[in-house]
């Protein structure tokens, strides 16, 4: 089974589409911070521009981990912390950088607040979408080649739009 968490109007065929707002195509309407599913149900979860709206990232990552099967995959797309959309939207509560999901990584030594563990399969920046997407063709390879250098020195000079994570549940 596959879950489209916080789907909004982006309804996916073959997924359980869940949101807290009633919209056409939404299968389950509920507070998505407490998922109404049993443990180990989903093989794949999609979180596209939803986690930045969540009150407590640790709690929702715990819920995602709980409902994912062993080795299940969660795909996350969020605005990068340097993007004006990340901090201009008053409904955004969490900001994301290249290292944010390392907090939940299996090898993380200093994670006292969360017991869930994920393996980071991949992560990448997307410089621009929409009308300026052609710039991503040139800029994405460079900023993704040196992600830590980019965030330390250049992200405020050349803000990127999104960051993508693929995580695998470890139980």
Short mmCIF file of the C-alpha atoms (twelve columns), coordinates in Angstrom:
data_MODEL
# 
_entry.id   MODEL 
# 
loop_
_atom_site.group_PDB 
_atom_site.id 
_atom_site.type_symbol 
_atom_site.label_atom_id 
_atom_site.label_alt_id 
_atom_site.label_comp_id 
_atom_site.label_asym_id 
_atom_site.label_seq_id 
_atom_site.Cartn_x 
_atom_site.Cartn_y 
_atom_site.Cartn_z 
_atom_site.pdbx_PDB_model_num 
ATOM 1   C CA . UNK A 1   0.000   0.000  0.000   1 
ATOM 2   C CA . UNK A 2   1.031   3.596  -0.668  1 
ATOM 3   C CA . UNK A 3   0.119   6.788  1.216   1 
ATOM 4   C CA . UNK A 4   -0.061  10.339 -0.139  1 
ATOM 5   C CA . UNK A 5   0.226   12.300 3.127   1 
ATOM 6   C CA . UNK A 6   -1.206  15.822 3.087   1 
ATOM 7   C CA . UNK A 7   -2.193  15.404 -0.534  1 
ATOM 8   C CA . UNK A 8   -4.195  18.608 -0.982  1 
ATOM 9   C CA . UNK A 9   -5.341  18.693 -4.614  1 
ATOM 10  C CA . UNK A 10  -2.482  16.421 -5.767  1 
ATOM 11  C CA . UNK A 11  -4.503  13.199 -5.826  1 
ATOM 12  C CA . UNK A 12  -2.448  10.126 -6.768  1 
ATOM 13  C CA . UNK A 13  -3.949  6.987  -8.276  1 
ATOM 14  C CA . UNK A 14  -3.045  3.828  -6.361  1 
ATOM 15  C CA . UNK A 15  -2.419  5.773  -3.144  1 
ATOM 16  C CA . UNK A 16  -4.468  6.391  -0.038  1 
ATOM 17  C CA . UNK A 17  -4.842  10.174 -0.314  1 
ATOM 18  C CA . UNK A 18  -5.114  11.784 3.120   1 
ATOM 19  C CA . UNK A 19  -5.491  15.427 4.155   1 
ATOM 20  C CA . UNK A 20  -7.012  17.453 6.970   1 
ATOM 21  C CA . UNK A 21  -9.139  19.421 4.488   1 
ATOM 22  C CA . UNK A 22  -12.070 18.044 2.510   1 
ATOM 23  C CA . UNK A 23  -11.144 18.207 -1.163  1 
ATOM 24  C CA . UNK A 24  -12.292 16.183 -4.138  1 
ATOM 25  C CA . UNK A 25  -10.392 12.893 -4.332  1 
ATOM 26  C CA . UNK A 26  -9.232  12.837 -0.702  1 
ATOM 27  C CA . UNK A 27  -9.881  9.332  0.706   1 
ATOM 28  C CA . UNK A 28  -9.411  10.115 4.401   1 
ATOM 29  C CA . UNK A 29  -9.941  13.446 6.142   1 
ATOM 30  C CA . UNK A 30  -8.216  13.694 9.512   1 
ATOM 31  C CA . UNK A 31  -5.521  15.405 11.530  1 
ATOM 32  C CA . UNK A 32  -2.503  14.087 9.646   1 
ATOM 33  C CA . UNK A 33  -0.262  14.507 12.695  1 
ATOM 34  C CA . UNK A 34  -1.888  11.388 14.202  1 
ATOM 35  C CA . UNK A 35  -2.246  8.840  11.439  1 
ATOM 36  C CA . UNK A 36  -5.303  6.547  11.699  1 
ATOM 37  C CA . UNK A 37  -3.493  3.417  10.565  1 
ATOM 38  C CA . UNK A 38  -2.106  0.281  12.177  1 
ATOM 39  C CA . UNK A 39  1.650   -0.270 12.416  1 
ATOM 40  C CA . UNK A 40  3.644   -1.451 9.384   1 
ATOM 41  C CA . UNK A 41  0.969   -0.867 6.736   1 
ATOM 42  C CA . UNK A 42  2.637   1.114  3.938   1 
ATOM 43  C CA . UNK A 43  5.460   0.309  1.526   1 
ATOM 44  C CA . UNK A 44  5.726   3.911  0.339   1 
ATOM 45  C CA . UNK A 45  4.726   7.340  1.681   1 
ATOM 46  C CA . UNK A 46  4.771   10.563 -0.306  1 
ATOM 47  C CA . UNK A 47  5.072   13.894 1.571   1 
ATOM 48  C CA . UNK A 48  5.010   16.693 -0.985  1 
ATOM 49  C CA . UNK A 49  5.053   20.152 0.579   1 
ATOM 50  C CA . UNK A 50  3.377   19.048 3.783   1 
ATOM 51  C CA . UNK A 51  6.041   18.588 6.487   1 
ATOM 52  C CA . UNK A 52  6.787   22.305 6.682   1 
ATOM 53  C CA . UNK A 53  3.212   22.812 7.927   1 
ATOM 54  C CA . UNK A 54  3.441   20.268 10.770  1 
ATOM 55  C CA . UNK A 55  3.608   21.447 14.387  1 
ATOM 56  C CA . UNK A 56  6.160   18.871 15.511  1 
ATOM 57  C CA . UNK A 57  8.490   17.286 12.952  1 
ATOM 58  C CA . UNK A 58  9.740   14.653 15.411  1 
ATOM 59  C CA . UNK A 59  6.189   13.478 16.117  1 
ATOM 60  C CA . UNK A 60  5.193   13.199 12.454  1 
ATOM 61  C CA . UNK A 61  8.420   11.392 11.561  1 
ATOM 62  C CA . UNK A 62  7.627   8.972  14.394  1 
ATOM 63  C CA . UNK A 63  4.150   8.428  12.925  1 
ATOM 64  C CA . UNK A 64  5.538   7.957  9.408   1 
ATOM 65  C CA . UNK A 65  8.054   5.430  10.738  1 
ATOM 66  C CA . UNK A 66  5.312   3.606  12.665  1 
ATOM 67  C CA . UNK A 67  3.039   3.090  9.642   1 
ATOM 68  C CA . UNK A 68  5.860   2.245  7.216   1 
ATOM 69  C CA . UNK A 69  6.858   -1.386 6.790   1 
ATOM 70  C CA . UNK A 70  10.452  -2.409 7.435   1 
ATOM 71  C CA . UNK A 71  12.513  -1.001 4.539   1 
ATOM 72  C CA . UNK A 72  9.522   1.138  3.478   1 
ATOM 73  C CA . UNK A 73  10.327  4.357  1.627   1 
ATOM 74  C CA . UNK A 74  9.230   7.906  2.355   1 
ATOM 75  C CA . UNK A 75  9.722   10.544 -0.344  1 
ATOM 76  C CA . UNK A 76  9.800   14.108 0.964   1 
ATOM 77  C CA . UNK A 77  9.703   17.402 -0.915  1 
ATOM 78  C CA . UNK A 78  9.900   20.619 1.119   1 
ATOM 79  C CA . UNK A 79  11.009  24.194 0.519   1 
ATOM 80  C CA . UNK A 80  14.674  24.755 1.316   1 
ATOM 81  C CA . UNK A 81  15.306  27.121 4.225   1 
ATOM 82  C CA . UNK A 82  16.851  29.704 1.866   1 
ATOM 83  C CA . UNK A 83  13.708  29.946 -0.271  1 
ATOM 84  C CA . UNK A 84  11.567  33.010 0.375   1 
ATOM 85  C CA . UNK A 85  8.504   30.748 0.263   1 
ATOM 86  C CA . UNK A 86  9.855   28.815 3.261   1 
ATOM 87  C CA . UNK A 87  9.711   31.775 5.615   1 
ATOM 88  C CA . UNK A 88  7.140   34.090 4.023   1 
ATOM 89  C CA . UNK A 89  4.248   31.626 4.411   1 
ATOM 90  C CA . UNK A 90  2.812   32.054 7.926   1 
ATOM 91  C CA . UNK A 91  1.601   28.432 7.921   1 
ATOM 92  C CA . UNK A 92  5.167   27.097 7.701   1 
ATOM 93  C CA . UNK A 93  6.450   25.921 11.059  1 
ATOM 94  C CA . UNK A 94  9.670   24.042 10.196  1 
ATOM 95  C CA . UNK A 95  12.585  24.938 7.951   1 
ATOM 96  C CA . UNK A 96  14.678  22.333 6.143   1 
ATOM 97  C CA . UNK A 97  18.321  22.131 5.173   1 
ATOM 98  C CA . UNK A 98  20.456  19.424 3.613   1 
ATOM 99  C CA . UNK A 99  21.200  17.937 7.043   1 
ATOM 100 C CA . UNK A 100 17.732  18.116 8.654   1 
ATOM 101 C CA . UNK A 101 16.894  14.450 8.083   1 
ATOM 102 C CA . UNK A 102 20.266  13.336 9.465   1 
ATOM 103 C CA . UNK A 103 18.617  13.796 12.846  1 
ATOM 104 C CA . UNK A 104 16.607  10.637 12.152  1 
ATOM 105 C CA . UNK A 105 19.434  8.698  10.541  1 
ATOM 106 C CA . UNK A 106 20.373  5.257  11.841  1 
ATOM 107 C CA . UNK A 107 23.977  6.245  12.579  1 
ATOM 108 C CA . UNK A 108 23.103  9.497  14.384  1 
ATOM 109 C CA . UNK A 109 24.900  9.508  17.748  1 
ATOM 110 C CA . UNK A 110 23.224  12.485 19.404  1 
ATOM 111 C CA . UNK A 111 19.529  11.868 18.852  1 
ATOM 112 C CA . UNK A 112 17.934  11.817 22.290  1 
ATOM 113 C CA . UNK A 113 14.461  12.943 21.298  1 
ATOM 114 C CA . UNK A 114 13.469  10.371 18.721  1 
ATOM 115 C CA . UNK A 115 13.686  6.598  18.730  1 
ATOM 116 C CA . UNK A 116 12.834  6.183  15.037  1 
ATOM 117 C CA . UNK A 117 15.574  5.424  12.559  1 
ATOM 118 C CA . UNK A 118 15.779  6.004  8.845   1 
ATOM 119 C CA . UNK A 119 18.486  5.489  6.273   1 
ATOM 120 C CA . UNK A 120 18.994  8.460  3.966   1 
ATOM 121 C CA . UNK A 121 18.829  6.952  0.485   1 
ATOM 122 C CA . UNK A 122 19.196  10.256 -1.349  1 
ATOM 123 C CA . UNK A 123 18.793  13.993 -0.989  1 
ATOM 124 C CA . UNK A 124 19.143  16.802 -3.461  1 
ATOM 125 C CA . UNK A 125 18.513  20.480 -4.006  1 
ATOM 126 C CA . UNK A 126 16.312  21.918 -6.734  1 
ATOM 127 C CA . UNK A 127 17.353  25.458 -7.527  1 
ATOM 128 C CA . UNK A 128 14.157  26.493 -9.263  1 
ATOM 129 C CA . UNK A 129 10.830  25.241 -10.472 1 
ATOM 130 C CA . UNK A 130 8.056   26.867 -12.481 1 
ATOM 131 C CA . UNK A 131 9.062   29.467 -15.069 1 
ATOM 132 C CA . UNK A 132 12.706  29.522 -13.951 1 
ATOM 133 C CA . UNK A 133 13.158  25.727 -14.057 1 
ATOM 134 C CA . UNK A 134 15.630  25.980 -16.943 1 
ATOM 135 C CA . UNK A 135 18.144  27.479 -14.486 1 
ATOM 136 C CA . UNK A 136 18.080  24.240 -12.492 1 
ATOM 137 C CA . UNK A 137 19.689  22.476 -15.435 1 
ATOM 138 C CA . UNK A 138 22.850  24.529 -14.861 1 
ATOM 139 C CA . UNK A 139 22.812  25.218 -11.120 1 
ATOM 140 C CA . UNK A 140 21.493  21.955 -9.595  1 
ATOM 141 C CA . UNK A 141 24.531  19.828 -10.513 1 
ATOM 142 C CA . UNK A 142 26.912  22.337 -8.901  1 
ATOM 143 C CA . UNK A 143 25.041  22.877 -5.637  1 
ATOM 144 C CA . UNK A 144 24.362  19.148 -5.282  1 
ATOM 145 C CA . UNK A 145 28.017  18.325 -5.830  1 
ATOM 146 C CA . UNK A 146 29.041  20.443 -2.815  1 
ATOM 147 C CA . UNK A 147 25.919  20.630 -0.603  1 
ATOM 148 C CA . UNK A 148 27.622  21.576 2.659   1 
ATOM 149 C CA . UNK A 149 29.751  24.242 1.001   1 
ATOM 150 C CA . UNK A 150 26.649  25.609 -0.722  1 
ATOM 151 C CA . UNK A 151 24.713  25.889 2.558   1 
ATOM 152 C CA . UNK A 152 27.626  27.367 4.508   1 
ATOM 153 C CA . UNK A 153 28.664  29.992 1.984   1 
ATOM 154 C CA . UNK A 154 26.236  30.518 -0.870  1 
ATOM 155 C CA . UNK A 155 22.629  29.693 0.016   1 
ATOM 156 C CA . UNK A 156 21.753  33.299 0.907   1 
ATOM 157 C CA . UNK A 157 23.389  34.626 -2.264  1 
ATOM 158 C CA . UNK A 158 21.788  32.003 -4.497  1 
ATOM 159 C CA . UNK A 159 18.722  30.601 -2.681  1 
ATOM 160 C CA . UNK A 160 17.328  27.311 -3.922  1 
ATOM 161 C CA . UNK A 161 13.650  26.463 -3.999  1 
ATOM 162 C CA . UNK A 162 13.227  22.870 -2.811  1 
ATOM 163 C CA . UNK A 163 15.007  20.005 -1.181  1 
ATOM 164 C CA . UNK A 164 14.112  16.355 -1.776  1 
ATOM 165 C CA . UNK A 165 14.782  13.452 0.585   1 
ATOM 166 C CA . UNK A 166 14.295  9.723  0.109   1 
ATOM 167 C CA . UNK A 167 14.412  7.819  3.408   1 
ATOM 168 C CA . UNK A 168 14.178  4.095  4.164   1 
ATOM 169 C CA . UNK A 169 12.603  2.927  7.445   1 
ATOM 170 C CA . UNK A 170 14.869  0.883  9.685   1 
ATOM 171 C CA . UNK A 171 13.154  -1.083 12.436  1 
# 
